[in-house]
Amino acid sequence: MAIDSFIDLQKEMDVFQEHLRRVLEDRKLKLLQMIDGYKEEVRTLEIKQKEIEAQVEELRDEEINLEAEIKESQKQHDEKTSKINSYEIRKKQLETEKANVAKENEELKSMLTRKQHEIEKRKNALLLQRQKDYPDVRIYERLLGLKIDATKPETLRFTFNHVSPSDLTKSCELVLGLTSDDYKVLETVPKLDPITTHELEKELNAKGNLPEFLKLIRTQLVDALQS
């Protein structure tokens, strides 16, 4: 009986040991599987960490670049502000200079107007003086039926009447220009040949004998009127 009990106990021990072995192996397998899962998670986390570190590095580079751009923008802004201030100062200077130039221009215009008036007075005085310098002209006014008009600046208009015995209303005209000390034939009625006009004009300027010139050109005008 004791031996049978021992054998039964031995069997129960064997069953218990087998059960324990299976339980331990099962736990060991689960533990290994759990460890493998942890390792996989660790690898995944390491990969994720590297990706995050790369993103952090990119963000750090972007931050550095952004700070550089901000500094450059600030520098450009300061330079632009400085330029704008310089432009404003220059603009005010130009406005002042423009006002001064405009004032000087008005003063010059006023001076020029006064000078022109003085010149006109001197020219008119010169014309009158030239007429006084040729007293014989007055004689020819009566003899040749001559009228002299000096109302226009720098010109003398001579009108010859009594040029046609058959028609006392006919007349001839000569417009003489005065430029500096020279005479110039500006117009004749009737129109004379340019060569003849030039020769008479040349002789007048060479000799300065106005009465003689008037006699010669009157003859040419009368001939042209009758031809």
C-alpha positions in Angstrom: 0.0 0.0 0.0 2.8 2.3 0.8 4.5 1.5 -2.5 1.3 2.2 -4.4 1.0 5.5 -2.7 4.6 6.4 -3.6 4.0 5.5 -7.2 0.9 7.6 -7.3 2.8 10.4 -5.7 5.5 10.0 -8.3 3.1 10.2 -11.1 1.5 13.3 -9.7 4.9 14.9 -9.3 5.7 14.0 -12.9 2.4 15.5 -14.0 3.0 18.6 -11.9 6.6 19.0 -13.3 5.3 18.7 -16.9 2.6 21.2 -16.2 5.2 23.5 -14.6 7.6 23.1 -17.5 4.8 23.9 -20.0 3.8 26.9 -18.0 7.4 28.1 -17.8 8.0 27.6 -21.5 4.8 29.4 -22.3 5.8 32.3 -20.1 9.2 32.2 -21.6 7.8 32.3 -25.1 5.5 35.2 -24.2 8.4 37.0 -22.6 10.5 36.5 -25.7 7.6 37.7 -27.8 7.2 40.7 -25.5 10.9 41.4 -25.7 10.8 41.2 -29.5 7.8 43.6 -29.5 9.7 46.0 -27.2 12.7 45.8 -29.5 10.5 46.6 -32.6 8.9 49.4 -30.7 12.4 50.7 -29.7 13.6 50.5 -33.3 10.4 52.4 -34.4 10.9 54.9 -31.7 14.6 55.4 -32.7 13.6 55.9 -36.3 11.0 58.4 -35.2 13.5 60.1 -33.0 15.9 60.4 -35.9 13.2 61.9 -38.0 12.2 64.3 -35.3 15.9 65.2 -34.8 16.2 65.9 -38.5 13.1 68.0 -38.4 14.5 69.9 -35.4 17.7 70.5 -37.4 15.8 71.7 -40.4 13.8 74.0 -38.1 17.0 75.3 -36.5 18.5 76.0 -40.0 15.3 77.7 -41.0 15.4 79.8 -37.8 19.0 80.8 -38.5 18.1 81.7 -42.1 15.0 83.6 -40.9 17.1 85.5 -38.4 19.6 86.4 -41.1 16.8 87.5 -43.4 15.3 89.6 -40.6 18.7 91.2 -40.0 19.2 91.8 -43.8 15.6 93.2 -44.1 16.2 95.5 -41.1 19.5 96.6 -42.6 17.8 97.3 -46.0 15.0 99.1 -44.1 17.5 101.3 -42.3 19.4 102.0 -45.6 16.1 102.8 -47.3 15.1 105.0 -44.5 18.4 106.8 -44.6 18.1 107.2 -48.4 14.5 108.5 -48.0 15.8 111.0 -45.5 18.6 112.0 -47.8 16.1 112.3 -50.7 13.8 114.5 -48.6 16.7 116.8 -47.6 17.8 116.9 -51.3 14.3 117.6 -52.4 14.0 120.6 -50.0 17.4 121.8 -51.2 16.2 121.5 -54.8 13.0 123.4 -54.0 15.0 126.1 -52.4 17.4 126.3 -55.4 14.4 126.2 -57.8 12.8 129.1 -55.9 16.1 131.0 -56.0 16.5 130.3 -59.7 12.9 131.4 -60.5 13.5 134.6 -58.5 16.8 135.2 -60.4 15.0 134.4 -63.7 12.3 137.0 -62.9 14.9 139.5 -62.0 16.7 138.8 -65.3 13.5 139.1 -67.2 12.9 142.5 -65.6 16.4 143.6 -66.4 16.1 142.3 -69.9 12.8 144.2 -70.4 14.4 147.4 -69.1 17.4 146.8 -71.4 15.1 146.3 -74.4 13.3 149.5 -73.6 16.7 151.3 -73.4 17.8 149.8 -76.7 14.6 150.8 -78.4 15.0 154.3 -77.1 18.6 154.4 -78.3 17.6 153.0 -81.7 14.9 155.6 -82.1 17.3 158.3 -81.0 19.8 156.9 -83.5 17.2 157.0 -86.3 16.3 160.5 -85.5 20.0 161.4 -85.3 20.7 159.8 -88.7 17.9 161.8 -90.2 19.4 165.0 -88.7 22.8 164.0 -90.0 21.4 164.2 -93.6 19.8 167.6 -93.9 19.7 167.2 -97.7 17.1 164.5 -97.2 14.6 167.2 -96.3 15.3 169.0 -99.6 14.8 165.7 -101.5 11.5 165.2 -99.7 10.3 168.3 -101.4 12.0 167.8 -104.7 11.3 164.1 -105.1 7.9 164.0 -103.4 9.6 161.9 -100.7 8.0 160.8 -97.4 9.9 159.1 -94.7 8.3 156.8 -92.0 10.5 155.8 -89.1 7.8 154.5 -86.8 8.9 150.8 -87.0 12.1 149.9 -85.1 15.3 149.5 -87.2 13.5 150.4 -90.5 12.9 153.4 -92.7 10.1 153.4 -95.2 10.6 155.8 -98.1 7.6 156.7 -100.3 8.3 158.4 -103.6 5.4 160.4 -105.0 5.1 162.3 -108.4 6.7 159.4 -110.2 4.3 159.4 -113.2 3.3 162.7 -114.9 0.2 160.9 -116.3 -1.0 159.6 -113.0 -0.2 161.6 -109.9 -1.6 159.0 -107.6 1.1 156.5 -108.4 4.0 156.0 -106.0 7.1 153.9 -105.4 8.3 152.5 -102.1 11.5 151.5 -100.5 12.0 149.8 -97.1 15.5 150.2 -95.7 16.6 148.1 -92.7 19.2 149.3 -90.2 21.4 146.6 -88.7 24.3 147.8 -86.6 26.0 150.4 -88.9 24.8 148.8 -92.2 21.8 149.5 -94.4 19.9 146.7 -96.1 17.2 146.9 -98.7 14.3 144.9 -97.3 11.5 145.7 -99.9 10.9 147.7 -103.0 7.6 148.5 -104.8 7.8 147.8 -107.6 10.2 144.9 -107.1 13.7 145.6 -108.5 16.2 143.2 -109.9 18.1 141.6 -107.0 21.5 142.3 -108.6 20.7 146.0 -109.1 19.4 146.2 -105.5 22.5 144.5 -104.1 24.9 146.8 -106.0 23.0 149.9 -104.8 23.0 148.6 -101.2 26.7 147.8 -101.4 27.5 151.3 -102.6 25.4 152.9 -99.9 27.2 151.0 -97.2 30.6 151.7 -98.7 30.1 155.5 -99.1 27.3 156.2 -96.6 25.8 158.8 -99.0 22.1 158.3 -98.4 20.8 161.2 -100.6 22.7 159.9 -103.6 21.4 156.4 -102.9 17.8 157.7 -102.8 18.2 159.5 -106.2 19.7 156.3 -107.8 17.1 153.9 -106.4 14.2 156.3 -107.3 15.4 156.3 -110.9 15.4 152.5 -110.9 12.0 152.4 -109.3 10.5 154.8 -111.8 12.0 152.9 -114.7 10.6 149.6 -113.3 7.2 151.3 -112.8 7.0 152.4 -116.4 8.3 149.2 -118.0 
